[in-house]
Amino acid sequence: MTKETIDYYKVGHKDGYTAEQIEMLTLGTNRADDIRKQRLLKVPEISKDDYSLGFLDGQNEYQDDYSMNAAFGFDL
């Protein structure tokens, strides 16, 4: 039996991307911070930095995607 390892950077990235979508849809109600804090409670101490970095990168990627869509007139 093989032991699976969790890539907390990737998990954080997906959570950050989704949290930023929620943040945009709710017009900046700081839900992204709440989501990050709740999820960090479940992340092992040794992986919290990886998760947080992935979360921030995910948020930034969504903001970039949103900006590019707005710049080229795609339906948001």
MARLUM-730826 format. One record per residue: residue in three letters; residue number from 0; x, y, z of N, C-alpha, C in turn; chain. Coordinates in pm, whole numbers. Layout:
N
   rest    nr      n.u      n.v      n.w     ca.u     ca.v     ca.w      c.u      c.v      c.w   kette
    Ala   NUM        X        Y        Z        X        Y        Z        X        Y        Z       A
...
END
This chain:
76
   rest    nr      n.u      n.v      n.w     ca.u     ca.v     ca.w      c.u      c.v      c.w   kette
    Met     0       84     -117        0        0        0        0       89      124        0       A
    Thr     1       57      219      -86      137      341      -91       71      450       -8       A
    Lys     2      153      532       47      103      642      128       93      766       39       A
    Glu     3      -24      827       38      -43      948      -42       11     1068       34       A
    Thr     4       71     1159      -39      114     1284       21       28     1396      -36       A
    Ile     5       -1     1492       47      -84     1604        6        7     1722      -26       A
    Asp     6      -11     1780     -142       63     1899     -180      -17     2020     -133       A
    Tyr     7       19     2074      -18      -58     2183       42      -47     2312      -37       A
    Tyr     8       57     2328     -116       64     2445     -204      -51     2440     -304       A
    Lys     9      -72     2324     -367     -180     2310     -466     -317     2325     -401       A
    Val    10     -333     2269     -283     -460     2281     -211     -486     2428     -180       A
    Gly    11     -384     2497     -131     -397     2639     -100     -427     2722     -224       A
    His    12     -363     2685     -335     -384     2757     -461     -530     2747     -504       A
    Lys    13     -586     2628     -502     -726     2609     -540     -820     2683     -445       A
    Asp    14     -791     2674     -315     -874     2744     -217     -865     2895     -236       A
    Gly    15     -745     2945     -262     -727     3089     -282     -799     3140     -405       A
    Tyr    16     -792     3063     -512     -861     3101     -637    -1011     3108     -613       A
    Thr    17    -1065     3005     -546    -1208     3001     -517    -1249     3111     -419       A
    Ala    18    -1167     3133     -317    -1198     3236     -218    -1201     3374     -283       A
    Glu    19    -1113     3398     -377    -1111     3528     -444    -1234     3545     -533       A
    Gln    20    -1281     3437     -594    -1405     3444     -671    -1521     3483     -579       A
    Ile    21    -1526     3421     -463    -1631     3452     -365    -1620     3598     -322       A
    Glu    22    -1497     3641     -299    -1471     3780     -257    -1525     3878     -361       A
    Met    23    -1502     3850     -488    -1550     3939     -595    -1703     3936     -603       A
    Leu    24    -1761     3818     -591    -1907     3807     -602    -1980     3870     -485       A
    Thr    25    -1917     3872     -368    -1981     3930     -249    -1934     4073     -225       A
    Leu    26    -1867     4130     -324    -1823     4270     -321    -1736     4304     -201       A
    Gly    27    -1637     4221     -178    -1535     4252      -78    -1579     4243       66       A
    Thr    28    -1640     4134      103    -1685     4117      242    -1583     4044      328       A
    Asn    29    -1460     4033      281    -1350     3968      354    -1375     3820      380       A
    Arg    30    -1453     3756      297    -1477     3613      313    -1352     3532      280       A
    Ala    31    -1266     3584      196    -1143     3512      163    -1058     3492      288       A
    Asp    32    -1050     3593      373     -973     3580      497    -1035     3476      589       A
    Asp    33    -1168     3476      595    -1237     3377      680    -1211     3235      629       A
    Ile    34    -1217     3218      498    -1193     3086      440    -1050     3040      469       A
    Arg    35     -953     3131      451     -813     3096      476     -793     3056      622       A
    Lys    36     -849     3132      713     -833     3101      856     -895     2967      892       A
    Gln    37    -1014     2939      838    -1080     2812      867    -1001     2694      812       A
    Arg    38     -952     2708      690     -878     2597      627     -743     2575      695       A
    Leu    39     -679     2683      740     -548     2669      806     -556     2586      933       A
    Leu    40     -673     2585      996     -690     2504     1117     -672     2356     1090       A
    Lys    41     -699     2315      965     -691     2174      929     -557     2134      867       A
    Val    42     -471     2232      843     -342     2206      778     -236     2179      886       A
    Pro    43     -155     2074      868      -48     2047      964       47     2167      977       A
    Glu    44       99     2186     1094      186     2301     1123      302     2312     1023       A
    Ile    45      359     2201      987      476     2201      899      441     2247      756       A
    Ser    46      314     2242      720      272     2276      584      197     2409      574       A
    Lys    47      184     2481      683      109     2606      683      169     2712      589       A
    Asp    48      301     2719      581      363     2816      491      334     2784      345       A
    Asp    49      343     2656      309      313     2615      172      168     2646      137       A
    Tyr    50       77     2616      229      -64     2642      205      -89     2792      186       A
    Ser    51      -32     2872      275      -54     3017      269        1     3076      140       A
    Leu    52      119     3031       99      177     3080      -26       90     3041     -145       A
    Gly    53       43     2918     -147      -45     2873     -254     -176     2951     -254       A
    Phe    54     -229     2979     -136     -354     3054     -124     -338     3193     -186       A
    Leu    55     -229     3261     -151     -206     3395     -206     -182     3391     -358       A
    Asp    56     -110     3291     -404      -89     3277     -548     -221     3251     -621       A
    Gly    57     -309     3172     -561     -440     3146     -619     -524     3272     -627       A
    Gln    58     -520     3353     -522     -592     3479     -524     -538     3570     -634       A
    Asn    59     -408     3578     -645     -346     3663     -747     -380     3614     -888       A
    Glu    60     -382     3483     -906     -415     3429    -1038     -558     3464    -1077       A
    Tyr    61     -651     3454     -981     -789     3490    -1013     -799     3638    -1048       A
    Gln    62     -730     3724     -973     -733     3867    -1003     -677     3895    -1142       A
    Asp    63     -571     3825    -1179     -514     3841    -1314     -613     3793    -1420       A
    Asp    64     -675     3678    -1398     -774     3627    -1492     -891     3724    -1507       A
    Tyr    65     -937     3776    -1395    -1050     3870    -1395    -1013     3998    -1472       A
    Ser    66     -893     4047    -1447     -846     4169    -1516     -833     4146    -1666       A
    Met    67     -780     4032    -1705     -764     4002    -1849     -900     3989    -1915       A
    Asn    68     -995     3925    -1850    -1128     3913    -1906    -1194     4050    -1922       A
    Ala    69    -1176     4136    -1823    -1233     4269    -1830    -1165     4353    -1938       A
    Ala    70    -1035     4337    -1951     -961     4415    -2051     -999     4380    -2194       A
    Phe    71    -1030     4252    -2217    -1064     4209    -2352    -1214     4200    -2375       A
    Gly    72    -1293     4241    -2275    -1436     4247    -2292    -1509     4116    -2288       A
    Phe    73    -1447     4014    -2228    -1517     3887    -2215    -1625     3899    -2109       A
    Asp    74    -1727     3819    -2124    -1837     3819    -2028    -1788     3771    -1893       A
    Leu    75    -1802     3854    -1792    -1756     3819    -1659    -1867     3750    -1587       A
END
